[in-house]
Amino acid sequence: MNDKIKNLNFIMEDLIPLSKYGEYYDFPSVGALRQYIFHEKKYHFQNVYKKVGNRIYISISEFNKWVIEQNGGNND
C-alpha cells in the first residue's frame, strides 16, 4: 500500500460524522459539540471539526488535543 492510501485511511478513521458521534463516544454529547461549533471562536474549536459539503466531521485527534489544551496543558 502506498503512503497516500495509508494517509487517507488514517484521515478517514480520524474523522467521525457529527451526527454519529454519540455512537462512538458518550462524552461530550452531540448537542454540546454543536454548541462548541456554533461558538467556535469563543471555545477555540476551529481545528476540531471539518466541513465537507454540508456535512460536519469531528477530528478525534484534534479533539483530544483540544481537551488537553482546555485542561491547561495537563494530560491528567
Backbone atoms as SQL, in Angstrom:
CREATE TABLE atoms (id INTEGER PRIMARY KEY, chain TEXT, resi INTEGER, resn TEXT, atom TEXT, x REAL, y REAL, z REAL);
INSERT INTO atoms VALUES
  (1, 'A', 1, 'MET', 'N', 0.855, -1.177, 0.000),
  (2, 'A', 1, 'MET', 'CA', 0.000, 0.000, 0.000),
  (3, 'A', 1, 'MET', 'C', 0.898, 1.236, 0.000),
  (4, 'A', 2, 'ASN', 'N', 0.612, 2.170, -0.891),
  (5, 'A', 2, 'ASN', 'CA', 1.474, 3.339, -0.945),
  (6, 'A', 2, 'ASN', 'C', 1.122, 4.321, 0.175),
  (7, 'A', 3, 'ASP', 'N', 2.000, 5.320, 0.384),
  (8, 'A', 3, 'ASP', 'CA', 1.852, 6.251, 1.502),
  (9, 'A', 3, 'ASP', 'C', 0.599, 7.106, 1.402),
  (10, 'A', 4, 'LYS', 'N', 0.179, 7.487, 0.187),
  (11, 'A', 4, 'LYS', 'CA', -1.019, 8.311, 0.038),
  (12, 'A', 4, 'LYS', 'C', -2.262, 7.571, 0.515),
  (13, 'A', 5, 'ILE', 'N', -2.354, 6.286, 0.205),
  (14, 'A', 5, 'ILE', 'CA', -3.506, 5.492, 0.627),
  (15, 'A', 5, 'ILE', 'C', -3.476, 5.288, 2.140),
  (16, 'A', 6, 'LYS', 'N', -2.302, 5.031, 2.722),
  (17, 'A', 6, 'LYS', 'CA', -2.183, 4.890, 4.171),
  (18, 'A', 6, 'LYS', 'C', -2.619, 6.173, 4.867),
  (19, 'A', 7, 'ASN', 'N', -2.175, 7.314, 4.342),
  (20, 'A', 7, 'ASN', 'CA', -2.525, 8.598, 4.921),
  (21, 'A', 7, 'ASN', 'C', -4.030, 8.843, 4.825),
  (22, 'A', 8, 'LEU', 'N', -4.624, 8.512, 3.696),
  (23, 'A', 8, 'LEU', 'CA', -6.063, 8.679, 3.510),
  (24, 'A', 8, 'LEU', 'C', -6.846, 7.790, 4.470),
  (25, 'A', 9, 'ASN', 'N', -6.380, 6.558, 4.678),
  (26, 'A', 9, 'ASN', 'CA', -7.042, 5.658, 5.628),
  (27, 'A', 9, 'ASN', 'C', -7.007, 6.221, 7.042),
  (28, 'A', 10, 'PHE', 'N', -5.865, 6.813, 7.447),
  (29, 'A', 10, 'PHE', 'CA', -5.774, 7.416, 8.772),
  (30, 'A', 10, 'PHE', 'C', -6.749, 8.580, 8.894),
  (31, 'A', 11, 'ILE', 'N', -6.826, 9.412, 7.873),
  (32, 'A', 11, 'ILE', 'CA', -7.733, 10.564, 7.907),
  (33, 'A', 11, 'ILE', 'C', -9.172, 10.097, 8.035),
  (34, 'A', 12, 'MET', 'N', -9.556, 9.084, 7.287),
  (35, 'A', 12, 'MET', 'CA', -10.940, 8.606, 7.333),
  (36, 'A', 12, 'MET', 'C', -11.265, 7.972, 8.691),
  (37, 'A', 13, 'GLU', 'N', -10.288, 7.310, 9.329),
  (38, 'A', 13, 'GLU', 'CA', -10.516, 6.728, 10.644),
  (39, 'A', 13, 'GLU', 'C', -10.583, 7.806, 11.714),
  (40, 'A', 14, 'ASP', 'N', -9.917, 8.932, 11.497),
  (41, 'A', 14, 'ASP', 'CA', -9.856, 10.011, 12.474),
  (42, 'A', 14, 'ASP', 'C', -11.110, 10.881, 12.450),
  (43, 'A', 15, 'LEU', 'N', -11.816, 10.921, 11.341),
  (44, 'A', 15, 'LEU', 'CA', -12.995, 11.776, 11.210),
  (45, 'A', 15, 'LEU', 'C', -14.276, 10.993, 11.464),
  (46, 'A', 16, 'ILE', 'N', -15.120, 11.538, 12.317),
  (47, 'A', 16, 'ILE', 'CA', -16.414, 10.919, 12.627),
  (48, 'A', 16, 'ILE', 'C', -17.498, 11.930, 12.299),
  (49, 'A', 17, 'PRO', 'N', -18.547, 11.528, 11.579),
  (50, 'A', 17, 'PRO', 'CA', -19.644, 12.463, 11.323),
  (51, 'A', 17, 'PRO', 'C', -20.240, 12.943, 12.646),
  (52, 'A', 18, 'LEU', 'N', -20.493, 14.226, 12.747),
  (53, 'A', 18, 'LEU', 'CA', -21.031, 14.789, 13.982),
  (54, 'A', 18, 'LEU', 'C', -22.320, 14.090, 14.396),
  (55, 'A', 19, 'SER', 'N', -23.179, 13.804, 13.443),
  (56, 'A', 19, 'SER', 'CA', -24.469, 13.185, 13.761),
  (57, 'A', 19, 'SER', 'C', -24.324, 11.772, 14.334),
  (58, 'A', 20, 'LYS', 'N', -23.190, 11.104, 14.083),
  (59, 'A', 20, 'LYS', 'CA', -22.974, 9.738, 14.573),
  (60, 'A', 20, 'LYS', 'C', -21.978, 9.689, 15.728),
  (61, 'A', 21, 'TYR', 'N', -21.540, 10.850, 16.205),
  (62, 'A', 21, 'TYR', 'CA', -20.533, 10.903, 17.273),
  (63, 'A', 21, 'TYR', 'C', -20.978, 10.109, 18.508),
  (64, 'A', 22, 'GLY', 'N', -22.254, 10.198, 18.860),
  (65, 'A', 22, 'GLY', 'CA', -22.784, 9.504, 20.036),
  (66, 'A', 22, 'GLY', 'C', -22.704, 7.990, 19.938),
  (67, 'A', 23, 'GLU', 'N', -22.593, 7.449, 18.741),
  (68, 'A', 23, 'GLU', 'CA', -22.453, 6.006, 18.562),
  (69, 'A', 23, 'GLU', 'C', -21.056, 5.526, 18.929),
  (70, 'A', 24, 'TYR', 'N', -20.083, 6.441, 18.909),
  (71, 'A', 24, 'TYR', 'CA', -18.696, 6.096, 19.187),
  (72, 'A', 24, 'TYR', 'C', -18.271, 6.486, 20.605),
  (73, 'A', 25, 'TYR', 'N', -18.754, 7.646, 21.072),
  (74, 'A', 25, 'TYR', 'CA', -18.323, 8.180, 22.362),
  (75, 'A', 25, 'TYR', 'C', -19.531, 8.722, 23.131),
  (76, 'A', 26, 'ASP', 'N', -19.483, 8.586, 24.455),
  (77, 'A', 26, 'ASP', 'CA', -20.560, 9.094, 25.305),
  (78, 'A', 26, 'ASP', 'C', -20.372, 10.565, 25.651),
  (79, 'A', 27, 'PHE', 'N', -19.138, 11.013, 25.689),
  (80, 'A', 27, 'PHE', 'CA', -18.837, 12.381, 26.102),
  (81, 'A', 27, 'PHE', 'C', -17.999, 13.062, 25.042),
  (82, 'A', 28, 'PRO', 'N', -18.249, 14.283, 24.747),
  (83, 'A', 28, 'PRO', 'CA', -19.410, 15.097, 25.070),
  (84, 'A', 28, 'PRO', 'C', -20.586, 14.722, 24.172),
  (85, 'A', 29, 'SER', 'N', -21.732, 15.227, 24.492),
  (86, 'A', 29, 'SER', 'CA', -22.917, 14.918, 23.694),
  (87, 'A', 29, 'SER', 'C', -22.842, 15.635, 22.344),
  (88, 'A', 30, 'VAL', 'N', -23.624, 15.173, 21.399),
  (89, 'A', 30, 'VAL', 'CA', -23.685, 15.814, 20.078),
  (90, 'A', 30, 'VAL', 'C', -24.160, 17.258, 20.231),
  (91, 'A', 31, 'GLY', 'N', -25.099, 17.490, 21.135),
  (92, 'A', 31, 'GLY', 'CA', -25.587, 18.846, 21.376),
  (93, 'A', 31, 'GLY', 'C', -24.495, 19.768, 21.881),
  (94, 'A', 32, 'ALA', 'N', -23.647, 19.256, 22.777),
  (95, 'A', 32, 'ALA', 'CA', -22.528, 20.059, 23.281),
  (96, 'A', 32, 'ALA', 'C', -21.542, 20.366, 22.156),
  (97, 'A', 33, 'LEU', 'N', -21.263, 19.387, 21.306),
  (98, 'A', 33, 'LEU', 'CA', -20.360, 19.621, 20.178),
  (99, 'A', 33, 'LEU', 'C', -20.929, 20.671, 19.226),
  (100, 'A', 34, 'ARG', 'N', -22.236, 20.626, 18.992),
  (101, 'A', 34, 'ARG', 'CA', -22.871, 21.646, 18.143),
  (102, 'A', 34, 'ARG', 'C', -22.704, 23.031, 18.758),
  (103, 'A', 35, 'GLN', 'N', -22.818, 23.113, 20.077),
  (104, 'A', 35, 'GLN', 'CA', -22.625, 24.390, 20.776),
  (105, 'A', 35, 'GLN', 'C', -21.187, 24.881, 20.593),
  (106, 'A', 36, 'TYR', 'N', -20.214, 23.990, 20.738),
  (107, 'A', 36, 'TYR', 'CA', -18.807, 24.365, 20.545),
  (108, 'A', 36, 'TYR', 'C', -18.567, 24.845, 19.115),
  (109, 'A', 37, 'ILE', 'N', -19.187, 24.191, 18.145),
  (110, 'A', 37, 'ILE', 'CA', -19.009, 24.583, 16.745),
  (111, 'A', 37, 'ILE', 'C', -19.669, 25.927, 16.487),
  (112, 'A', 38, 'PHE', 'N', -20.860, 26.140, 17.031),
  (113, 'A', 38, 'PHE', 'CA', -21.565, 27.401, 16.826),
  (114, 'A', 38, 'PHE', 'C', -20.773, 28.567, 17.414),
  (115, 'A', 39, 'HIS', 'N', -20.121, 28.348, 18.548),
  (116, 'A', 39, 'HIS', 'CA', -19.304, 29.371, 19.207),
  (117, 'A', 39, 'HIS', 'C', -17.818, 29.010, 19.088),
  (118, 'A', 40, 'GLU', 'N', -17.404, 28.627, 17.891),
  (119, 'A', 40, 'GLU', 'CA', -16.055, 28.098, 17.681),
  (120, 'A', 40, 'GLU', 'C', -14.950, 29.043, 18.118),
  (121, 'A', 41, 'LYS', 'N', -15.116, 30.333, 17.935),
  (122, 'A', 41, 'LYS', 'CA', -14.059, 31.278, 18.320),
  (123, 'A', 41, 'LYS', 'C', -13.964, 31.410, 19.831),
  (124, 'A', 42, 'LYS', 'N', -15.098, 31.414, 20.500),
  (125, 'A', 42, 'LYS', 'CA', -15.118, 31.516, 21.967),
  (126, 'A', 42, 'LYS', 'C', -14.431, 30.312, 22.597),
  (127, 'A', 43, 'TYR', 'N', -14.670, 29.126, 22.041),
  (128, 'A', 43, 'TYR', 'CA', -14.124, 27.888, 22.598),
  (129, 'A', 43, 'TYR', 'C', -12.837, 27.426, 21.910),
  (130, 'A', 44, 'HIS', 'N', -12.353, 28.179, 20.929),
  (131, 'A', 44, 'HIS', 'CA', -11.143, 27.814, 20.162),
  (132, 'A', 44, 'HIS', 'C', -11.287, 26.416, 19.549),
  (133, 'A', 45, 'PHE', 'N', -12.405, 26.192, 18.903),
  (134, 'A', 45, 'PHE', 'CA', -12.779, 24.871, 18.393),
  (135, 'A', 45, 'PHE', 'C', -12.576, 24.749, 16.877),
  (136, 'A', 46, 'GLN', 'N', -11.954, 25.740, 16.244),
  (137, 'A', 46, 'GLN', 'CA', -11.856, 25.790, 14.784),
  (138, 'A', 46, 'GLN', 'C', -11.145, 24.583, 14.178),
  (139, 'A', 47, 'ASN', 'N', -10.135, 24.056, 14.843),
  (140, 'A', 47, 'ASN', 'CA', -9.352, 22.954, 14.278),
  (141, 'A', 47, 'ASN', 'C', -9.952, 21.581, 14.545),
  (142, 'A', 48, 'VAL', 'N', -10.973, 21.531, 15.394),
  (143, 'A', 48, 'VAL', 'CA', -11.509, 20.236, 15.827),
  (144, 'A', 48, 'VAL', 'C', -12.486, 19.645, 14.823),
  (145, 'A', 49, 'TYR', 'N', -13.150, 20.485, 14.063),
  (146, 'A', 49, 'TYR', 'CA', -14.134, 19.963, 13.115),
  (147, 'A', 49, 'TYR', 'C', -13.791, 20.387, 11.691),
  (148, 'A', 50, 'LYS', 'N', -14.282, 19.601, 10.760),
  (149, 'A', 50, 'LYS', 'CA', -14.080, 19.865, 9.329),
  (150, 'A', 50, 'LYS', 'C', -15.438, 19.821, 8.645),
  (151, 'A', 51, 'LYS', 'N', -15.658, 20.726, 7.713),
  (152, 'A', 51, 'LYS', 'CA', -16.881, 20.711, 6.909),
  (153, 'A', 51, 'LYS', 'C', -16.547, 20.161, 5.533),
  (154, 'A', 52, 'VAL', 'N', -17.321, 19.197, 5.100),
  (155, 'A', 52, 'VAL', 'CA', -17.198, 18.637, 3.757),
  (156, 'A', 52, 'VAL', 'C', -18.588, 18.743, 3.146),
  (157, 'A', 53, 'GLY', 'N', -18.758, 19.708, 2.273),
  (158, 'A', 53, 'GLY', 'CA', -20.083, 19.987, 1.748),
  (159, 'A', 53, 'GLY', 'C', -20.968, 20.479, 2.875),
  (160, 'A', 54, 'ASN', 'N', -22.097, 19.827, 3.069),
  (161, 'A', 54, 'ASN', 'CA', -22.999, 20.189, 4.158),
  (162, 'A', 54, 'ASN', 'C', -22.778, 19.349, 5.413),
  (163, 'A', 55, 'ARG', 'N', -21.829, 18.460, 5.367),
  (164, 'A', 55, 'ARG', 'CA', -21.591, 17.562, 6.498),
  (165, 'A', 55, 'ARG', 'C', -20.487, 18.101, 7.398),
  (166, 'A', 56, 'ILE', 'N', -20.615, 17.815, 8.681),
  (167, 'A', 56, 'ILE', 'CA', -19.619, 18.223, 9.666),
  (168, 'A', 56, 'ILE', 'C', -19.010, 16.971, 10.268),
  (169, 'A', 57, 'TYR', 'N', -17.685, 16.925, 10.299),
  (170, 'A', 57, 'TYR', 'CA', -16.949, 15.803, 10.851),
  (171, 'A', 57, 'TYR', 'C', -16.098, 16.274, 12.020),
  (172, 'A', 58, 'ILE', 'N', -15.971, 15.431, 13.035),
  (173, 'A', 58, 'ILE', 'CA', -15.133, 15.716, 14.186),
  (174, 'A', 58, 'ILE', 'C', -13.830, 14.952, 14.020),
  (175, 'A', 59, 'SER', 'N', -12.717, 15.658, 14.155),
  (176, 'A', 59, 'SER', 'CA', -11.403, 15.028, 14.126),
  (177, 'A', 59, 'SER', 'C', -11.067, 14.581, 15.538),
  (178, 'A', 60, 'ILE', 'N', -10.972, 13.283, 15.739),
  (179, 'A', 60, 'ILE', 'CA', -10.740, 12.746, 17.074),
  (180, 'A', 60, 'ILE', 'C', -9.372, 13.172, 17.599),
  (181, 'A', 61, 'SER', 'N', -8.353, 13.150, 16.776),
  (182, 'A', 61, 'SER', 'CA', -7.017, 13.552, 17.238),
  (183, 'A', 61, 'SER', 'C', -7.000, 15.029, 17.636),
  (184, 'A', 62, 'GLU', 'N', -7.658, 15.883, 16.849),
  (185, 'A', 62, 'GLU', 'CA', -7.708, 17.308, 17.188),
  (186, 'A', 62, 'GLU', 'C', -8.574, 17.553, 18.419),
  (187, 'A', 63, 'PHE', 'N', -9.640, 16.763, 18.574),
  (188, 'A', 63, 'PHE', 'CA', -10.482, 16.901, 19.755),
  (189, 'A', 63, 'PHE', 'C', -9.681, 16.560, 21.006),
  (190, 'A', 64, 'ASN', 'N', -8.893, 15.486, 20.953),
  (191, 'A', 64, 'ASN', 'CA', -8.068, 15.101, 22.103),
  (192, 'A', 64, 'ASN', 'C', -7.064, 16.204, 22.441),
  (193, 'A', 65, 'LYS', 'N', -6.451, 16.815, 21.434),
  (194, 'A', 65, 'LYS', 'CA', -5.530, 17.938, 21.669),
  (195, 'A', 65, 'LYS', 'C', -6.275, 19.102, 22.312),
  (196, 'A', 66, 'TRP', 'N', -7.491, 19.374, 21.842),
  (197, 'A', 66, 'TRP', 'CA', -8.293, 20.474, 22.360),
  (198, 'A', 66, 'TRP', 'C', -8.621, 20.254, 23.838),
  (199, 'A', 67, 'VAL', 'N', -8.973, 19.023, 24.193),
  (200, 'A', 67, 'VAL', 'CA', -9.282, 18.714, 25.591),
  (201, 'A', 67, 'VAL', 'C', -8.067, 18.978, 26.467),
  (202, 'A', 68, 'ILE', 'N', -6.907, 18.570, 26.015),
  (203, 'A', 68, 'ILE', 'CA', -5.669, 18.792, 26.797),
  (204, 'A', 68, 'ILE', 'C', -5.399, 20.293, 26.940),
  (205, 'A', 69, 'GLU', 'N', -5.588, 21.055, 25.864),
  (206, 'A', 69, 'GLU', 'CA', -5.397, 22.495, 25.928),
  (207, 'A', 69, 'GLU', 'C', -6.382, 23.149, 26.898),
  (208, 'A', 70, 'GLN', 'N', -7.630, 22.688, 26.906),
  (209, 'A', 70, 'GLN', 'CA', -8.638, 23.237, 27.813),
  (210, 'A', 70, 'GLN', 'C', -8.306, 22.920, 29.267),
  (211, 'A', 71, 'ASN', 'N', -7.519, 21.876, 29.471),
  (212, 'A', 71, 'ASN', 'CA', -7.132, 21.456, 30.810),
  (213, 'A', 71, 'ASN', 'C', -5.809, 22.120, 31.212),
  (214, 'A', 72, 'GLY', 'N', -5.429, 23.180, 30.509),
  (215, 'A', 72, 'GLY', 'CA', -4.194, 23.895, 30.850),
  (216, 'A', 72, 'GLY', 'C', -2.934, 23.176, 30.434),
  (217, 'A', 73, 'GLY', 'N', -3.032, 22.272, 29.487),
  (218, 'A', 73, 'GLY', 'CA', -1.864, 21.547, 29.009),
  (219, 'A', 73, 'GLY', 'C', -1.550, 20.311, 29.821),
  (220, 'A', 74, 'ASN', 'N', -2.293, 20.080, 30.898),
  (221, 'A', 74, 'ASN', 'CA', -2.117, 18.874, 31.713),
  (222, 'A', 74, 'ASN', 'C', -2.792, 17.701, 31.038),
  (223, 'A', 75, 'ASN', 'N', -2.099, 16.600, 30.977),
  (224, 'A', 75, 'ASN', 'CA', -2.661, 15.398, 30.369),
  (225, 'A', 75, 'ASN', 'C', -3.277, 14.485, 31.426),
  (226, 'A', 76, 'ASP', 'N', -3.461, 15.002, 32.631),
  (227, 'A', 76, 'ASP', 'CA', -4.005, 14.192, 33.738),
  (228, 'A', 76, 'ASP', 'C', -5.498, 14.214, 33.777);
